[in-house]
């Protein structure tokens, strides 16, 4: 081994030192050309992601607020619809009661008119029967009593009518 330590000589050390300087120079050039722009691009990208995340959070918060407003309005609309339904039911029940009351009054009027007509018919029939009975009584009385005794004939007719429940006319 001729003065070399582990086979290292001055030329090898000089080559290693020159190579180290070139590598450092290459690192500086690459960092200026590539690393900084890539780092800037990544930072911009991260800023964009952060901004999009913040917008998403803001939109979510706004959506939750809108949802709360929507639910509140929906509750109000449901309450209003329930109130309208309740009012409509009350009006329908009132109309039903009015219709039933009107029908009852018409039915009562028809019934009273029918009763009056029946009573009038009954009286007419009763009068007709009385006339027919008076005629029959007159015929029977005329057979029993002579033709010249008119007073006696009227008395017999009146008695026959009293026995049948009728009054003399």
Phi, psi and omega in degrees: 000114187268072172077013180252141177265120181053027178079019180270133175236176185295322181296319180294319179293319178297317179297320180294320180293318179295317180296321178297318180295317179295322178295319179294318178297318177297320178297317181294316180296314180296321179294324178289319185276320189245313187295314181295315177296321178294317178297318178296318178298316179295322178294317177297318179297317178296320177297317177298318178295316179298317179297315178297322178295316178297318178297320179297317178296318179296315178297322178296316179298316178296319179297320178294321177296314179297323178296318178297317178297316179300314180297322178296314178296322178298319177297317180297318179296319178296319177297316180297318179296320178295319177298315179297319178296319180296316178297317180297318178298315180298317179296320179295318178295320179296315178297320179299315179297319179295318180296317180295318179296318177297318179295321178295318181293321177295320179295320178295319179295317178296319179296315180293322177296319179296321179294319179296317179296321179294319179295317179296319178296319179298316179294321179296316179295319180299316178296319179297316179296320179299316179298316180295320178294321179295321178296314179297316179297321179295320179294316179295318181293326180292332178287323182278330184250150181288164186291334183275349180262078183288323181297315180298322180297315180296322179296317179296320178297317181294320177296319180296320179292322178295322179292329179277355178099004181260156176265163178285149184275000000 
